[in-house]
Amino acid sequence: MKRISLAILASIGLGLILGALHISFATNSIISDKVYRFNNFISVFDASREKLNIVSKNILSNLAQDKDGAFIRDNNKDLKDLYVKGKINIVDATILQTISDLYDNNPRLINEEYNKELNYLSVVNGTLFYRIKPTNYLTFKNSIQCELSDYCALLYYNSKLSSVTYNYDILEDPSGSTNFTISRPIIKDGVNLGSLILDIPVSNIFNQHTFMNKEYYNGKNVYSFSSSDLPILQYQGDFYIDTKNIIRIKISYVDIWVSHSYLFVQYSALVFFILFLLLKKIELNRLTRNIVAGKESFYDTEFNKLCDDVAVYSYEITESRHLEDVIKANAENSLILVKYDLEEAKQRNVVPMAHAHMVAIIGSFIRASDYLIRNSNSDNELIILLPKCSTENAVKVLNKVLFRLGDDMYSEHELKLRASRIISNIQSSANIDSIVSIAQDEISKLVN
């Protein structure tokens, strides 16, 4: 548990470091992407200015013709209704008709992906006319007249202050979306007749929530776009509209780190997974070393002298941590208790040869990972522990041993050993000493 806790702490630490390195290397790429979007906005902005310039020139050209009421009666019905009701004058009608004609001839001139509808503000009447996309070329079927709301009043104020240069403002719509508004004054004979207004929805350009504000700095209007309102640790880039107006992009490094914080979690999880596998590998190696090194300390000196080719262990190994680890490492283990008859061997004074004969036969059928254990409480009992072996396979091993005992003889007296046996399954939590005691009781019943 302690190792797992340390692994978790190490994973969090390394995850933070790796995540920080990832974000640090990726920051330039992220900023480049945001700057690319900003440049797209600048492209739209330039195109929008050019559109307003074209529309303004056409309007001034038509105003120079000094049209009269007949012009209204012969043209757009919607304009005629507005004119008759006194909502617009001949100047407004001329301007609106010019915009309508331009739209009919080239719809994309005014309405396209990044631009809202073109608006016209009449300074004379103090009204703002704006258009929903017309259908069937009935250009002003949906013309709407609005009062001087805060939005309209701001445009009205700006248009009065406008000269032949463009005017720019950042506005917040009631819907919550932010627009960059470009206005172009319509001036005839030195008189400001109104303004053309084009709103560029910023959210469509940057594809995310954008903080915007207007500042006055060193005699210039600075329009700042930012993805965060945090004033610290920011990248800044400027686009000069003209000598008095600047569009500025601010990219917060803090915002970049916060938006990519999921990387810390991903790297921490990856590091923990790797550390967990390493811990398991270390534990397995430790167990393997314990198995290899631990066996040698439990060799039975007397029996190992009888048969050099087979390792025989003393009964003390059954109480060791070494064998406990071996049993716990496997879901299934088997134990065989073999009791063999030494009466004839004692009569012929060949007991050591009988032991050697039994050890040699058993040793020829067990694996290197198996354990042949001498029961120190009984001189004619051997315990065979078969790790990772089912009782079915243990029976096969025992049958081979018994078959050899029936065929092979030992000593010059050509004696044969007779053996009784008990097979038991060992669970990972079992106590070997208890199992051996039960097996001895069972085998005594078989002998008797």
MARTOR-262770 format. One record per residue (C-alpha): x, y, z. Coordinates in Angstrom, 2 decimals. Example, Ala and Ser with C-alpha at 12.3 -4.5 7.8 and 13.67 -1.06 7.14 Angstrom:
+---------+---------+---------+
|       X |       Y |       Z |
+---------+---------+---------+
|   12.30 |   -4.50 |    7.80 |
|   13.67 |   -1.06 |    7.14 |
+---------+---------+---------+
% end
This chain:
+---------+---------+---------+
|       X |       Y |       Z |
+---------+---------+---------+
|    0.00 |    0.00 |    0.00 |
|    2.88 |    2.32 |    0.80 |
|    4.43 |    1.70 |   -2.61 |
|    1.12 |    2.45 |   -4.34 |
|    0.78 |    5.72 |   -2.40 |
|    4.30 |    6.73 |   -3.38 |
|    3.54 |    5.78 |   -7.00 |
|    0.46 |    8.03 |   -6.96 |
|    2.46 |   10.97 |   -5.60 |
|    5.24 |   10.38 |   -8.13 |
|    2.66 |   10.13 |  -10.95 |
|    1.10 |   13.45 |  -10.01 |
|    4.51 |   15.13 |   -9.85 |
|    5.77 |   13.72 |  -13.13 |
|    2.36 |   14.32 |  -14.75 |
|    2.58 |   18.01 |  -13.86 |
|    6.10 |   18.24 |  -15.24 |
|    5.31 |   16.41 |  -18.50 |
|    2.06 |   18.35 |  -18.96 |
|    3.89 |   21.62 |  -18.41 |
|    6.56 |   20.65 |  -20.96 |
|    3.89 |   19.64 |  -23.49 |
|    2.00 |   22.92 |  -23.11 |
|    5.22 |   24.93 |  -23.19 |
|    6.28 |   23.37 |  -26.50 |
|    2.72 |   23.67 |  -27.91 |
|    2.18 |   27.29 |  -26.84 |
|    3.71 |   28.77 |  -30.00 |
|    1.50 |   26.58 |  -32.17 |
|   -1.61 |   27.55 |  -30.17 |
|   -0.76 |   31.24 |  -30.41 |
|   -0.10 |   30.89 |  -34.15 |
|   -3.57 |   29.39 |  -34.61 |
|   -5.20 |   32.26 |  -32.70 |
|   -3.17 |   34.81 |  -34.66 |
|   -4.27 |   33.07 |  -37.86 |
|   -7.91 |   33.53 |  -36.83 |
|   -7.17 |   37.15 |  -35.98 |
|   -5.68 |   37.67 |  -39.46 |
|   -8.86 |   36.17 |  -40.93 |
|  -10.81 |   38.79 |  -39.05 |
|   -8.54 |   41.50 |  -40.43 |
|   -9.20 |   40.18 |  -43.94 |
|  -12.94 |   40.38 |  -43.33 |
|  -12.53 |   43.83 |  -41.85 |
|  -10.63 |   45.10 |  -44.91 |
|  -13.19 |   43.59 |  -47.27 |
|  -16.02 |   45.17 |  -45.27 |
|  -14.41 |   48.62 |  -45.45 |
|  -14.10 |   48.27 |  -49.18 |
|  -17.77 |   47.31 |  -49.46 |
|  -18.87 |   50.36 |  -47.53 |
|  -16.68 |   52.51 |  -49.76 |
|  -18.29 |   51.09 |  -52.90 |
|  -21.82 |   51.55 |  -51.55 |
|  -21.01 |   55.09 |  -50.41 |
|  -19.71 |   56.11 |  -53.84 |
|  -22.84 |   54.77 |  -55.53 |
|  -25.05 |   56.62 |  -53.05 |
|  -23.23 |   59.91 |  -53.57 |
|  -23.50 |   59.43 |  -57.33 |
|  -27.28 |   58.99 |  -57.13 |
|  -27.70 |   61.87 |  -54.67 |
|  -25.95 |   64.13 |  -57.12 |
|  -28.86 |   63.59 |  -59.57 |
|  -31.31 |   65.40 |  -57.22 |
|  -34.24 |   63.01 |  -57.71 |
|  -37.78 |   64.14 |  -56.86 |
|  -41.01 |   62.50 |  -55.69 |
|  -41.66 |   61.00 |  -59.11 |
|  -38.64 |   58.83 |  -58.57 |
|  -40.35 |   57.36 |  -55.50 |
|  -43.68 |   56.77 |  -57.22 |
|  -42.08 |   54.94 |  -60.13 |
|  -39.96 |   52.59 |  -58.02 |
|  -40.11 |   50.44 |  -54.91 |
|  -43.58 |   50.12 |  -53.33 |
|  -42.12 |   49.76 |  -49.85 |
|  -40.17 |   53.00 |  -50.27 |
|  -43.30 |   54.72 |  -51.51 |
|  -45.26 |   53.67 |  -48.40 |
|  -42.51 |   54.96 |  -46.09 |
|  -42.29 |   58.23 |  -48.07 |
|  -46.05 |   58.82 |  -48.11 |
|  -46.27 |   58.22 |  -44.33 |
|  -43.53 |   60.77 |  -43.80 |
|  -41.13 |   58.24 |  -42.32 |
|  -38.41 |   59.07 |  -44.87 |
|  -37.58 |   61.99 |  -47.11 |
|  -36.35 |   62.02 |  -50.70 |
|  -32.73 |   61.75 |  -49.56 |
|  -33.46 |   58.65 |  -47.47 |
|  -35.44 |   57.13 |  -50.33 |
|  -32.58 |   57.69 |  -52.77 |
|  -30.06 |   56.14 |  -50.41 |
|  -32.25 |   53.13 |  -49.62 |
|  -33.06 |   52.56 |  -53.28 |
|  -29.35 |   52.65 |  -54.13 |
|  -28.61 |   50.04 |  -51.50 |
|  -31.51 |   47.93 |  -52.81 |
|  -30.26 |   48.12 |  -56.38 |
|  -26.74 |   47.18 |  -55.33 |
|  -28.04 |   44.19 |  -53.43 |
|  -30.24 |   43.04 |  -56.30 |
|  -27.30 |   43.19 |  -58.70 |
|  -24.80 |   41.58 |  -56.34 |
|  -26.32 |   39.96 |  -53.20 |
|  -22.93 |   38.92 |  -51.84 |
|  -21.81 |   42.53 |  -51.85 |
|  -23.68 |   43.08 |  -48.61 |
|  -24.69 |   39.74 |  -47.19 |
|  -22.12 |   36.95 |  -46.83 |
|  -20.73 |   34.52 |  -44.27 |
|  -19.03 |   36.91 |  -41.85 |
|  -21.15 |   40.06 |  -42.28 |
|  -24.56 |   40.98 |  -40.97 |
|  -27.02 |   43.04 |  -43.05 |
|  -26.02 |   46.52 |  -44.07 |
|  -27.76 |   49.23 |  -42.04 |
|  -28.52 |   52.83 |  -42.92 |
|  -28.87 |   55.53 |  -40.27 |
|  -30.73 |   58.69 |  -41.25 |
|  -29.35 |   61.65 |  -39.33 |
|  -32.21 |   63.86 |  -40.49 |
|  -35.01 |   61.65 |  -39.16 |
|  -32.97 |   60.12 |  -36.36 |
|  -33.97 |   56.60 |  -37.42 |
|  -32.11 |   53.42 |  -38.21 |
|  -33.26 |   51.35 |  -41.19 |
|  -31.96 |   47.80 |  -41.33 |
|  -32.76 |   44.86 |  -43.56 |
|  -33.60 |   41.22 |  -43.05 |
|  -32.46 |   39.23 |  -46.06 |
|  -34.97 |   40.09 |  -48.78 |
|  -36.83 |   37.47 |  -50.76 |
|  -38.03 |   37.60 |  -54.37 |
|  -36.11 |   40.85 |  -54.82 |
|  -38.72 |   42.78 |  -52.81 |
|  -35.83 |   44.55 |  -51.22 |
|  -37.60 |   46.61 |  -48.55 |
|  -40.54 |   44.37 |  -47.82 |
|  -39.06 |   43.79 |  -44.36 |
|  -37.67 |   47.28 |  -43.78 |
|  -37.99 |   48.24 |  -40.11 |
|  -37.86 |   51.61 |  -38.44 |
|  -36.51 |   51.75 |  -34.86 |
|  -36.52 |   54.44 |  -32.20 |
|  -33.36 |   56.01 |  -30.88 |
|  -32.46 |   53.21 |  -28.44 |
|  -29.06 |   53.16 |  -26.73 |
|  -27.71 |   51.19 |  -29.66 |
|  -29.14 |   53.54 |  -32.27 |
|  -28.21 |   56.61 |  -30.25 |
|  -24.56 |   55.56 |  -30.13 |
|  -24.50 |   55.11 |  -33.89 |
|  -26.31 |   58.42 |  -34.33 |
|  -23.75 |   60.20 |  -32.17 |
|  -20.83 |   58.64 |  -34.02 |
|  -22.26 |   59.42 |  -37.42 |
|  -22.61 |   63.11 |  -36.53 |
|  -18.96 |   63.16 |  -35.51 |
|  -17.85 |   61.29 |  -38.62 |
|  -16.05 |   62.97 |  -41.45 |
|  -14.89 |   61.35 |  -44.66 |
|  -12.86 |   58.84 |  -42.62 |
|  -14.24 |   55.58 |  -41.30 |
|  -15.52 |   55.22 |  -37.75 |
|  -15.24 |   52.07 |  -35.68 |
|  -16.88 |   50.86 |  -32.52 |
|  -17.23 |   47.68 |  -30.45 |
|  -20.86 |   47.01 |  -29.55 |
|  -22.58 |   44.40 |  -27.42 |
|  -25.88 |   43.15 |  -28.83 |
|  -28.82 |   42.44 |  -26.49 |
|  -28.31 |   38.77 |  -27.36 |
|  -24.86 |   38.91 |  -25.75 |
|  -22.83 |   38.59 |  -28.94 |
|  -20.13 |   41.14 |  -29.64 |
|  -19.89 |   42.98 |  -32.95 |
|  -17.25 |   45.20 |  -34.44 |
|  -19.15 |   48.00 |  -36.14 |
|  -17.83 |   49.92 |  -39.14 |
|  -19.64 |   53.13 |  -40.07 |
|  -19.20 |   55.26 |  -43.18 |
|  -20.65 |   58.80 |  -43.25 |
|  -22.67 |   59.99 |  -46.23 |
|  -21.76 |   63.64 |  -46.76 |
|  -23.18 |   65.85 |  -49.54 |
|  -22.18 |   69.49 |  -49.92 |
|  -20.60 |   69.41 |  -46.48 |
|  -23.81 |   68.18 |  -44.84 |
|  -23.83 |   64.84 |  -43.00 |
|  -26.94 |   63.06 |  -44.28 |
|  -26.48 |   59.81 |  -42.41 |
|  -24.24 |   56.77 |  -42.09 |
|  -23.83 |   53.32 |  -43.53 |
|  -23.22 |   50.74 |  -40.82 |
|  -21.88 |   47.20 |  -41.15 |
|  -21.66 |   44.85 |  -38.14 |
|  -19.03 |   42.09 |  -38.13 |
|  -19.92 |   39.38 |  -35.56 |
|  -16.63 |   38.64 |  -33.82 |
|  -17.71 |   35.22 |  -32.46 |
|  -18.05 |   33.94 |  -36.04 |
|  -14.42 |   34.81 |  -36.68 |
|  -12.73 |   33.58 |  -33.51 |
|  -15.06 |   30.62 |  -32.93 |
|  -15.02 |   31.18 |  -29.15 |
|  -16.14 |   33.66 |  -26.53 |
|  -14.10 |   36.82 |  -26.93 |
|  -13.62 |   39.69 |  -24.50 |
|  -13.51 |   43.06 |  -26.22 |
|  -12.91 |   46.60 |  -25.06 |
|  -12.09 |   50.01 |  -26.45 |
|   -9.28 |   52.08 |  -24.96 |
|   -7.78 |   55.47 |  -25.71 |
|   -3.98 |   55.25 |  -25.63 |
|   -1.36 |   57.74 |  -26.88 |
|   -3.93 |   59.56 |  -28.97 |
|   -5.19 |   56.35 |  -30.60 |
|   -8.34 |   54.27 |  -30.30 |
|   -7.27 |   50.74 |  -29.39 |
|   -9.83 |   47.95 |  -29.94 |
|   -8.64 |   44.90 |  -28.00 |
|   -9.79 |   41.31 |  -28.59 |
|   -8.93 |   38.74 |  -25.92 |
|  -10.00 |   35.19 |  -25.07 |
|   -9.51 |   36.00 |  -21.37 |
|   -9.98 |   39.03 |  -19.16 |
|   -6.81 |   38.19 |  -17.18 |
|   -4.47 |   41.17 |  -17.55 |
|   -1.24 |   39.26 |  -16.89 |
|    1.00 |   37.00 |  -18.98 |
|   -0.36 |   37.88 |  -22.40 |
|    0.86 |   37.74 |  -25.97 |
|   -0.06 |   40.92 |  -27.86 |
|   -0.27 |   41.73 |  -31.56 |
|   -1.45 |   44.96 |  -33.24 |
|   -3.03 |   45.80 |  -36.60 |
|   -3.01 |   49.48 |  -37.54 |
|   -6.24 |   50.43 |  -39.30 |
|   -5.04 |   53.98 |  -39.80 |
|   -3.09 |   56.59 |  -37.86 |
|   -5.72 |   56.84 |  -35.13 |
|   -7.19 |   53.34 |  -34.84 |
|   -5.59 |   50.03 |  -33.85 |
|   -7.06 |   46.55 |  -33.61 |
|   -5.20 |   44.51 |  -30.98 |
|   -5.25 |   40.81 |  -30.13 |
|   -4.33 |   39.63 |  -26.63 |
|   -3.73 |   35.94 |  -25.94 |
|   -3.49 |   34.92 |  -22.30 |
|   -0.88 |   32.29 |  -21.48 |
|   -2.86 |   31.52 |  -18.32 |
|   -5.92 |   30.83 |  -20.44 |
|   -3.90 |   28.46 |  -22.65 |
|   -2.67 |   26.52 |  -19.60 |
|   -6.14 |   26.33 |  -18.04 |
|   -7.78 |   25.18 |  -21.29 |
|   -5.15 |   22.42 |  -21.64 |
|   -5.13 |   21.32 |  -17.99 |
|   -6.53 |   17.92 |  -19.03 |
|   -2.99 |   17.08 |  -20.20 |
|   -1.82 |   16.97 |  -16.57 |
|   -4.43 |   14.30 |  -15.82 |
|   -3.57 |   12.27 |  -18.91 |
|    0.17 |   12.30 |  -18.22 |
|   -0.36 |   11.49 |  -14.52 |
|   -2.51 |    8.49 |  -15.45 |
|    0.08 |    7.32 |  -17.99 |
|    2.96 |    7.66 |  -15.52 |
|    1.00 |    5.82 |  -12.81 |
|    0.26 |    2.96 |  -15.23 |
|    3.97 |    2.66 |  -16.10 |
|    5.03 |    2.82 |  -12.44 |
|    2.42 |    0.23 |  -11.52 |
|    3.78 |   -2.16 |  -14.13 |
|    7.34 |   -1.54 |  -12.90 |
|    6.32 |   -2.24 |   -9.30 |
|    4.71 |   -5.50 |  -10.37 |
|    7.83 |   -6.41 |  -12.31 |
|   10.05 |   -5.64 |   -9.32 |
|    7.82 |   -7.69 |   -7.03 |
|    7.92 |  -10.61 |   -9.45 |
|   11.71 |  -10.39 |   -9.69 |
|   12.00 |  -10.24 |   -5.91 |
|    9.80 |  -13.30 |   -5.60 |
|   11.86 |  -15.14 |   -8.21 |
|   15.11 |  -14.29 |   -6.43 |
|   13.56 |  -15.39 |   -3.15 |
|   12.58 |  -18.71 |   -4.66 |
|   15.99 |  -19.36 |   -6.18 |
|   18.10 |  -18.19 |   -3.24 |
|   15.73 |  -19.44 |   -0.54 |
|   15.74 |  -23.08 |   -1.56 |
|   19.40 |  -23.65 |   -0.84 |
|   19.16 |  -22.74 |    2.82 |
|   16.69 |  -25.59 |    3.47 |
|   18.58 |  -28.51 |    1.90 |
|   18.44 |  -31.75 |    3.95 |
|   22.13 |  -32.60 |    4.32 |
|   21.66 |  -36.32 |    5.07 |
|   19.30 |  -37.15 |    2.19 |
|   21.14 |  -35.01 |   -0.34 |
|   24.23 |  -37.14 |    0.24 |
|   22.23 |  -40.27 |   -0.70 |
|   21.25 |  -38.90 |   -4.13 |
|   23.26 |  -36.05 |   -5.62 |
|   20.94 |  -35.53 |   -8.59 |
|   17.78 |  -34.74 |   -6.58 |
|   17.35 |  -31.85 |   -4.13 |
|   15.68 |  -32.88 |   -0.88 |
|   14.57 |  -30.21 |    1.60 |
|   14.17 |  -30.36 |    5.36 |
|   10.74 |  -30.04 |    6.93 |
|   11.61 |  -26.50 |    8.17 |
|   10.97 |  -25.16 |    4.69 |
|    7.22 |  -25.68 |    5.23 |
|    7.27 |  -22.94 |    7.87 |
|    9.34 |  -20.47 |    5.85 |
|    8.25 |  -17.25 |    4.19 |
|    9.89 |  -18.57 |    1.08 |
|    7.45 |  -21.45 |    0.62 |
|    4.56 |  -19.25 |    1.72 |
|    5.35 |  -16.86 |   -1.14 |
|    5.53 |  -19.77 |   -3.58 |
|    2.08 |  -21.03 |   -2.57 |
|    0.52 |  -17.55 |   -2.60 |
|    1.92 |  -16.86 |   -6.06 |
|   -0.22 |  -19.65 |   -7.56 |
|   -3.94 |  -20.16 |   -7.50 |
|   -3.65 |  -23.95 |   -7.35 |
|   -1.02 |  -26.22 |   -5.76 |
|   -0.93 |  -29.94 |   -4.88 |
|    0.68 |  -31.92 |   -2.08 |
|    1.48 |  -35.67 |   -2.09 |
|    2.38 |  -37.55 |    1.08 |
|    4.23 |  -40.78 |    0.33 |
|    4.76 |  -43.36 |    3.11 |
|    6.97 |  -46.29 |    2.17 |
|    7.73 |  -49.58 |    3.97 |
|   11.26 |  -49.97 |    5.38 |
|   10.83 |  -53.29 |    7.23 |
|   12.72 |  -55.38 |    4.67 |
|   15.39 |  -52.69 |    4.33 |
|   15.93 |  -52.71 |    8.09 |
|   16.18 |  -56.51 |    8.14 |
|   18.78 |  -56.44 |    5.37 |
|   20.51 |  -53.35 |    6.86 |
|   20.07 |  -51.34 |    3.62 |
|   17.85 |  -48.47 |    4.86 |
|   20.05 |  -45.73 |    3.28 |
|   19.79 |  -47.53 |   -0.06 |
|   15.99 |  -47.68 |    0.31 |
|   15.86 |  -43.94 |    0.93 |
|   18.12 |  -43.26 |   -2.04 |
|   16.00 |  -45.54 |   -4.25 |
|   12.76 |  -43.72 |   -3.32 |
|   14.32 |  -40.26 |   -3.75 |
|   15.78 |  -41.16 |   -7.15 |
|   12.47 |  -42.47 |   -8.51 |
|   10.45 |  -39.47 |   -7.30 |
|   13.15 |  -37.07 |   -8.54 |
|   12.90 |  -38.48 |  -12.05 |
|    9.25 |  -37.42 |  -12.37 |
|    9.05 |  -34.02 |  -10.69 |
|    9.95 |  -30.59 |  -12.09 |
|   12.81 |  -28.34 |  -11.03 |
|   10.24 |  -25.98 |   -9.49 |
|    8.74 |  -28.77 |   -7.36 |
|    9.77 |  -29.56 |   -3.79 |
|   10.70 |  -32.95 |   -2.35 |
|   10.60 |  -32.57 |    1.43 |
|   11.72 |  -35.04 |    4.10 |
|    9.33 |  -35.35 |    7.02 |
|   11.66 |  -35.16 |   10.02 |
|    8.93 |  -36.56 |   12.28 |
|    8.84 |  -39.83 |   10.39 |
|   11.79 |  -41.65 |    8.81 |
|    9.71 |  -43.22 |    6.04 |
|    7.66 |  -40.26 |    4.76 |
|    8.38 |  -37.88 |    1.92 |
|    6.30 |  -34.84 |    0.96 |
|    6.03 |  -33.76 |   -2.65 |
|    4.87 |  -30.17 |   -3.14 |
|    3.82 |  -29.35 |   -6.70 |
|    3.28 |  -25.60 |   -7.20 |
|    0.84 |  -24.56 |   -9.91 |
|   -0.37 |  -28.12 |  -10.35 |
|   -3.89 |  -29.50 |  -10.14 |
|   -4.72 |  -32.69 |   -8.25 |
|   -5.46 |  -34.39 |  -11.58 |
|   -1.91 |  -33.77 |  -12.79 |
|   -0.56 |  -34.72 |   -9.35 |
|   -2.25 |  -38.14 |   -9.71 |
|   -0.47 |  -38.65 |  -13.02 |
|    2.90 |  -37.89 |  -11.41 |
|    2.18 |  -40.28 |   -8.53 |
|    1.07 |  -43.08 |  -10.83 |
|    4.39 |  -42.86 |  -12.66 |
|    6.25 |  -43.09 |   -9.34 |
|    4.25 |  -46.13 |   -8.20 |
|    4.69 |  -47.86 |  -11.54 |
|    8.45 |  -47.49 |  -11.28 |
|    8.44 |  -48.74 |   -7.70 |
|    6.65 |  -51.87 |   -8.87 |
|    9.25 |  -52.54 |  -11.55 |
|   12.57 |  -51.38 |  -10.09 |
|   14.56 |  -53.16 |   -7.40 |
|   17.41 |  -51.95 |   -5.19 |
|   20.43 |  -53.50 |   -3.40 |
|   22.00 |  -56.84 |   -4.13 |
|   19.05 |  -58.43 |   -2.37 |
|   16.76 |  -57.21 |   -5.18 |
|   14.26 |  -55.62 |   -2.83 |
|   11.19 |  -53.60 |   -3.87 |
|    9.58 |  -50.71 |   -2.00 |
|    5.90 |  -50.60 |   -1.27 |
|    4.33 |  -47.19 |   -0.69 |
|    1.05 |  -45.65 |    0.42 |
|    0.10 |  -42.13 |   -0.59 |
|   -2.35 |  -39.29 |   -0.06 |
|   -2.90 |  -36.38 |   -2.46 |
|   -4.24 |  -33.05 |   -1.31 |
|   -4.98 |  -29.71 |   -2.96 |
|   -3.38 |  -26.64 |   -1.35 |
|   -5.09 |  -23.23 |   -1.53 |
|   -3.03 |  -20.04 |   -1.37 |
|   -4.02 |  -19.45 |    2.27 |
|   -3.52 |  -23.06 |    3.47 |
|   -1.17 |  -24.18 |    6.26 |
|    1.11 |  -26.99 |    5.06 |
|    1.69 |  -28.39 |    8.55 |
|   -2.04 |  -28.85 |    9.09 |
|   -2.45 |  -30.53 |    5.70 |
|    0.42 |  -32.93 |    6.43 |
|   -1.12 |  -33.87 |    9.79 |
|   -4.44 |  -34.65 |    8.13 |
|   -2.69 |  -36.62 |    5.40 |
|   -0.79 |  -38.67 |    8.00 |
|   -4.05 |  -39.58 |    9.73 |
|   -5.57 |  -40.62 |    6.43 |
|   -2.57 |  -42.62 |    5.35 |
|   -2.51 |  -44.44 |    8.72 |
|   -6.04 |  -45.55 |    8.08 |
|   -5.00 |  -46.92 |    4.70 |
|   -2.08 |  -48.84 |    6.17 |
|   -4.14 |  -50.28 |    9.00 |
+---------+---------+---------+
% end
